[in-house]
Amino acid sequence: MRLSWTAFTELLRCTLRGHLRNRLALVLAVAFIPIWIFVARLCTSDQVVRIRLDAISTPVFAPASQAGQVASALGAITMVAGFIAFTETFQSREVDRRLLLAGYPRLPMLLAKLAAVALTAALLALYTTILLWISLPVRHAVPLALALAGAGLVYGGIGLLLGSLVRGELEGFFLIIMLSLVDTGLQNPVFNTLMDVAGVSALPLYGVNQLALSSALTSQSAWSHGLLSLTWSAATGALALLVLHTHRPSRPSWSRKTRARTGLSR
């Protein structure tokens, strides 16, 4: 038990250090989120729009600029969390393979990756909530922060899963961008005030989008819808763990050739 805990803490430390060494991820986290929120504020008017939220029985009337900033914040945090988790998982696959071949326990490695995703999502949510608090008259900051953290958890899990599956970084980046754009675009109240597209409730951000908009723009908070993000987070995290757990590392080809030549020489 002590060995497993030591392995977990050491791997978590190494994973977080990998995040800090990723300069692109730091730039995205520090600069991209406020820029994206500012762009939404700049490009949308203050005209009051009618927003339909399934989580609230009454229609919501809010300035388009405020609703657009909340939706843009969700989109920014999903991209950043997905990129960070995907990049770290993809780039550390060779190191993880060597650790497993050396007999390192598999479970602490998997749990450390999930813990890093959770910590990253929490920090991004706190930072984004502060930015929105400065830019908007936020009604309920705590449920808004939880909604943003849920979005980071969902796409962090997706990034973790893609980092374990795809063969190239370009494919992973493309999938994260396209999924995030479709997910946030269909649920952006500025572009789709009715948000009545068929199947929209099955999208990963549906629950946190309902919670974020209701918390920032109304006096109510859709806590029950926010719990949907936990389902998506658990599903993506479980799939990523399954992929990492079932993957059996093989020795590199040069090692096999060296062993074969050694056997022939004998």
QUIGIPE-V820670 format. One record per backbone hydrogen bond with DSSP energy under -1.0 kcal/mol. NH is the residue of the N-H (numbers start at 1). CO is the residue of the C=O. Records with the same first field share a line. If there is no record, write none. Layout:
NH->CO + CO
This chain:
5->1
6->2
7->3
8->4
9->5
10->6
11->7
12->8
13->9
14->10
15->11
16->12
17->13
18->14
19->15
20->16
21->17
23->21
26->22
27->23
28->24
29->25
30->26
31->27
32->27
33->28
35->31
36->32
37->33
38->34
39->35
40->36
41->37
42->38
43->39
49->62
51->60
52->193
56->53
60->51
62->49
64->47
65->45
67->63
68->64
69->65
70->66
71->67
72->68
73->69
74->70
75->71
76->72
77->73
78->74
79->75
80->76
81->77
82->78
83->79
84->80
85->81
86->82
87->83
88->84
89->85
90->86
91->87
92->88
96->92
97->93
98->94
99->95
100->96
101->97
102->98
103->100
104->99
110->106
111->107
112->108
113->109
114->110
115->111
116->112
117->113
118->114
119->115
120->116
121->117
122->118
123->119
124->120
125->121
126->122
127->123
128->124
129->125
130->126
131->127
132->128
133->129
134->130
135->131
136->132
138->136
140->215
144->140
145->141
146->142
147->143
148->144
149->145
150->146
151->147
152->148
153->149
154->150
155->151
156->152
157->153
158->154
159->155
160->156
161->157
162->158
163->159
166->162
172->168
173->169
174->170
175->171
176->172
177->173
178->174
179->175
180->176
181->177
182->178
183->179
184->180
185->181
186->182
192->188
200->197
202->199
203->200
206->203
209->205
210->206
211->207
212->208
213->209
214->210
215->211
216->212
217->213
218->214
223->221
226->222
227->223
228->225
229->226
231->227
232->228
233->229
234->230
235->231
236->232
237->233
238->234
239->235
240->236
241->237
242->238
243->239
244->240
245->241
246->242
247->243
256->252
257->253
258->254
259->255
260->256
261->257
262->258
263->259
264->260
265->261
266->262
